[in-house]
Every structure is written in C-alpha cells, then in structure tokens.
C-alpha cells in the first residue's frame, strides 16, 4: 500500500489500529538454529484466532537484532503468507545500515505488509553533556 506522505500513512495507521490489539510474537527457532516455520505459522494463527487487530513481527520480542537480513525476510514472507490478508502485518525494518533498512522496507511492501515498523536510524545520536538533544540525521524519504 502506497501513501502520498508520512502523514497519510500515520493517519491510516491511527484509524485502522486505534483501540485495537496488536499481537507481538517471538521468532521460533529449531534445534539447529533455523526458523521453525510450523511453529511460526501456529503463532500467527493463534494471533488471528484470538481476534487481534494486527500482528507485529521482527521487533524486539522477535529478536530482529540477532537475525540476518535473509532470516528477517523469511519471517516476513511466512507470516504474510499465513495471514492471507486477514489482519494487517506490521514488519519491523529497523537496521543500523541504511541500505539494509531500505531493502527490508521494500521487501515488506512487496510481500504485502501494510504499515511498516521502521525505526530509522536504529541508533540515535545525542549531543551535549546531558544527552537531551537529538541531532537530526538528514535522512531523506525513500
């Protein structure tokens, strides 16, 4: 879904999710350190069956910080496939490498994620002795 501006995207999210429940799920792993696809699908089905209004994946609970780009994309693909449009899928796309963040955003959109959960840049830069003023990063819209 494309929006003309950040403001339009925020407006959609507020209207669609205000007062709703957004299920946040962990990423299940098998004994070999691979994504456990069936357990992931079962978690997604549980979120849908318990009447959540949306699902948030690859966030802190989903351990995005310990996953490769390929693993994060695989999780998004599996979840979006399982959801089949029943509820919005919000994909966390934060990354400390700008190109990877953009790649994850574009992938999530191509796969069918509605709103994105980007947190770009991942690390904030602070100045001053108290660290109370954030420096603008000069990031441009993609």
Steps between C-alpha positions, in 0.01 A plus 500: 500500500647834400442831673561847369666607819608391846199690633261290287664178617472606864134599449422156354674322786322706764159437340563132437659410832372751758367307793598174337719222626829439318648159572880495528656159452842346557689332218509124566823309428566130462781302662729584204458877532266525201162674496236246602243565229215291641532652847506847341184423303337365819582825684353706217185288497469547878522880462226492235279250688515709818358798307804727495461794263855478358828316548845651558800290398878521519493750783688472829288202605572345159874554554560696179839610634632143493367404157657522156330700225404171331345369822302819552369480143409134545301578817311775316424270207372219722287728716349692209426171323328358808299815570359509144370855554288414805674765713772760431860383538738759642862411423782651706760612247746683725866453421819689570598477131286739294506287183386194695219697664380619158532146361291361786235772454471429129487126557225533761296717265545261205393207716184680610573665834275798553663737749871472564667495838817676402710664765755675284768567591519221753747686719433859599778756523498728803706810575563697812604386843148399602416327171167679486517629144488265203687592182302479177651234278410653165320185387301553184170326412537190284 
